[in-house]
Amino acid sequence: MKSTGTVSVPSFTAEALRASLVKIASADPEHLIFFSRNGTPLTTNNIRRRLRAVPGRSGH
């Protein structure tokens, strides 16, 4: 089942998405926007690990 929709995001998020789309522009149209270095979908643990690596995100 395929679906499409619109999601409003802050401008910095839109810029990051545009940059990702430029990188994968020549790939298969079904290519994931967010993916692991192996090209597989990100898991919850991948996301948590990446967020922990961002300075100042957790306040700890």
VEXVEX-41984 format. One record per atom (N, C-alpha, C): residue number from 1; residue in one letter; x, y, z. Coordinates in steps of 0.001 Angstrom, whole numbers, plus 524288, in hexadecimal, padded with zeros to 5 digits. Layout:
BEGIN
{NUM "A" {X Y Z}}
...
END
This chain:
BEGIN
{1 "M" {80346 7FB6E 80000}}
{1 "M" {80000 80000 80000}}
{1 "M" {80379 804D9 80000}}
{2 "K" {80281 80858 7FC89}}
{2 "K" {8056B 80D3B 7FC51}}
{2 "K" {801E2 811AD 7FDF9}}
{3 "S" {8043B 81570 80090}}
{3 "S" {80141 81A19 801ED}}
{3 "S" {804E1 81ECD 801A4}}
{4 "T" {802A3 82336 800CF}}
{4 "T" {805A6 82806 800BA}}
{4 "T" {802EC 82BF6 8042D}}
{5 "G" {805E6 82FA1 80606}}
{5 "G" {803B1 833B3 80953}}
{5 "G" {80770 83836 809B4}}
{6 "T" {805CC 83C22 80C81}}
{6 "T" {808FE 840C8 80D48}}
{6 "T" {80A08 84162 81314}}
{7 "V" {80EE4 8427C 81459}}
{7 "V" {81074 84357 819C4}}
{7 "V" {8134A 8488C 819FE}}
{8 "S" {811AC 84BEE 81D82}}
{8 "S" {81460 850EC 81E39}}
{8 "S" {81913 8501A 821C9}}
{9 "V" {81D85 85242 8203A}}
{9 "V" {82245 851CB 82356}}
{9 "V" {824F1 8571D 82398}}
{10 "P" {8283B 857F5 82796}}
{10 "P" {82B28 85CDD 827DF}}
{10 "P" {82ED2 85D69 82331}}
{11 "S" {83051 8622E 821FB}}
{11 "S" {83390 86324 81D5E}}
{11 "S" {838C3 86039 81D8D}}
{12 "F" {83B36 85FB5 8222A}}
{12 "F" {84038 85CED 82272}}
{12 "F" {83F78 85722 82130}}
{13 "T" {83AF0 85502 8228A}}
{13 "T" {839CB 84F8B 82144}}
{13 "T" {838EC 84EFA 81B6A}}
{14 "A" {83621 852AF 8191B}}
{14 "A" {8353C 85299 81375}}
{14 "A" {83A6C 852E3 8108A}}
{15 "E" {83E0C 85612 8126D}}
{15 "E" {8432D 8567E 80FF0}}
{15 "E" {8461C 85153 8103D}}
{16 "A" {845DD 84EB9 814BF}}
{16 "A" {84881 849AF 81562}}
{16 "A" {8460F 84595 811CB}}
{17 "L" {840E8 845AA 81154}}
{17 "L" {83E47 841FB 80DD3}}
{17 "L" {83FCC 842F5 80826}}
{18 "R" {83FF8 847E7 806A4}}
{18 "R" {8418E 8492E 80147}}
{18 "R" {84713 84734 80029}}
{19 "A" {84A98 847F4 803E5}}
{19 "A" {84FFF 84623 80332}}
{19 "A" {85026 84034 8029B}}
{20 "S" {84D07 83D71 805A8}}
{20 "S" {84CD0 837BB 80535}}
{20 "S" {84A9E 83618 7FFF3}}
{21 "L" {84698 838D5 7FE2A}}
{21 "L" {8443C 83785 7F91E}}
{21 "L" {84805 8386C 7F49C}}
{22 "V" {84B46 83C6F 7F507}}
{22 "V" {84F30 83D6E 7F0F9}}
{22 "V" {85307 838DA 7F0BE}}
{23 "K" {85493 836D5 7F545}}
{23 "K" {8585C 83286 7F574}}
{23 "K" {8563D 82D91 7F2F9}}
{24 "I" {85123 82CA9 7F36A}}
{24 "I" {84EEA 827D0 7F168}}
{24 "I" {84BDC 8289E 7EC53}}
{25 "A" {84C6A 82D1D 7E9DF}}
{25 "A" {84957 82E7C 7E53E}}
{25 "A" {849D0 82A7C 7E0DA}}
{26 "S" {84E5C 8283D 7E031}}
{26 "S" {84F15 8248F 7DBDD}}
{26 "S" {84D9A 81EF8 7DD60}}
{27 "A" {84BFD 81E31 7E230}}
{27 "A" {84A99 818F5 7E40F}}
{27 "A" {84505 8178E 7E268}}
{28 "D" {84390 812E7 7E39B}}
{28 "D" {83E44 810EC 7E2B6}}
{28 "D" {83A53 8149D 7E54E}}
{29 "P" {83608 815DC 7E2B2}}
{29 "P" {83220 81968 7E4F8}}
{29 "P" {82FDC 8176E 7EA28}}
{30 "E" {83051 81264 7EB36}}
{30 "E" {82E64 8102B 7F01F}}
{30 "E" {83293 81033 7F463}}
{31 "H" {83707 812A0 7F357}}
{31 "H" {83B5A 812C5 7F714}}
{31 "H" {8399D 81572 7FC1C}}
{32 "L" {83B79 81378 8007E}}
{32 "L" {83A3C 815D0 80590}}
{32 "L" {83CE6 81B1A 8061E}}
{33 "I" {83A64 81EAF 808D9}}
{33 "I" {83CDD 823BA 80A03}}
{33 "I" {8406A 82322 80EBE}}
{34 "F" {83EA4 82049 8129E}}
{34 "F" {841B0 81F53 81758}}
{34 "F" {8433C 81992 81754}}
{35 "F" {84858 8188C 81736}}
{35 "F" {84A26 8132B 816C9}}
{35 "F" {84F76 81288 81969}}
{36 "S" {850C0 80DA8 81A8B}}
{36 "S" {855CC 80C78 81CEE}}
{36 "S" {85A18 80CD7 818D3}}
{37 "R" {85EEB 80C62 81A75}}
{37 "R" {86338 80C9F 816AD}}
{37 "R" {8631B 807FC 812F0}}
{38 "N" {8601F 803E9 8144C}}
{38 "N" {85F82 7FF6E 810D2}}
{38 "N" {85AD8 7FFFD 80D2C}}
{39 "G" {857FD 80466 80DAC}}
{39 "G" {8536D 80541 80A5A}}
{39 "G" {84E74 802D4 80C6B}}
{40 "T" {84EAA 800C5 8112A}}
{40 "T" {84A10 7FE5A 81385}}
{40 "T" {84716 80255 816D8}}
{41 "P" {84224 80139 8180F}}
{41 "P" {83F2A 804E9 81B4F}}
{41 "P" {841BA 805A2 820A2}}
{42 "L" {84136 80A4B 822CA}}
{42 "L" {84347 80B57 82800}}
{42 "L" {83FD9 808B2 82C12}}
{43 "T" {84261 8067C 82FFB}}
{43 "T" {83F78 80440 8345B}}
{43 "T" {83EF9 8085C 83899}}
{44 "T" {83BAE 8074E 83C63}}
{44 "T" {83B12 80ADB 840CE}}
{44 "T" {8404F 80BBB 8437D}}
{45 "N" {8436A 8079D 84402}}
{45 "N" {84889 80828 84689}}
{45 "N" {84C32 80B9C 84358}}
{46 "N" {84BF8 80B45 83E1B}}
{46 "N" {84F1D 80EBA 83ACD}}
{46 "N" {84DC5 8146D 83BE2}}
{47 "I" {848C1 8158D 83C34}}
{47 "I" {846FB 81AEE 83D12}}
{47 "I" {848C8 81CD7 84268}}
{48 "R" {847FB 819AD 84673}}
{48 "R" {8499B 81B3D 84BC5}}
{48 "R" {84F77 81C4A 84BFF}}
{49 "R" {85290 818E7 84992}}
{49 "R" {8583F 81992 84998}}
{49 "R" {859C4 81EA3 846E3}}
{50 "R" {85752 81FD4 84285}}
{50 "R" {85889 824AD 83FB8}}
{50 "R" {856FD 8297A 842DC}}
{51 "L" {85284 82949 84570}}
{51 "L" {850DC 82DCB 84899}}
{51 "L" {85464 82EA2 84D4B}}
{52 "R" {85649 82A60 84FA9}}
{52 "R" {859E3 82AE6 85420}}
{52 "R" {85EF2 82D87 85275}}
{53 "A" {86063 82CE3 84D87}}
{53 "A" {8654A 82F16 84B97}}
{53 "A" {864E4 834F9 84A8A}}
{54 "V" {86024 83723 84AA4}}
{54 "V" {85F69 83CBA 8499B}}
{54 "V" {86048 83FBC 84EAF}}
{55 "P" {8644D 84311 84EE0}}
{55 "P" {86571 84607 853AB}}
{55 "P" {860DA 84986 85545}}
{56 "G" {85FC3 8498F 85A5F}}
{56 "G" {85BC8 84D1A 85C6D}}
{56 "G" {8562F 84B3E 85BC6}}
{57 "R" {8554F 846B9 85965}}
{57 "R" {84FF1 844EC 85889}}
{57 "R" {84D60 84322 85D99}}
{58 "S" {8502A 8404A 860E5}}
{58 "S" {84DB6 83DFE 86576}}
{58 "S" {84DEF 84179 86A3F}}
{59 "G" {85144 8456A 86A30}}
{59 "G" {851D5 848C9 86EC2}}
{59 "G" {85517 84660 87310}}
{60 "H" {8577A 841C5 87212}}
{60 "H" {85AB6 83F21 87608}}
{60 "H" {86065 8406B 8754A}}
END
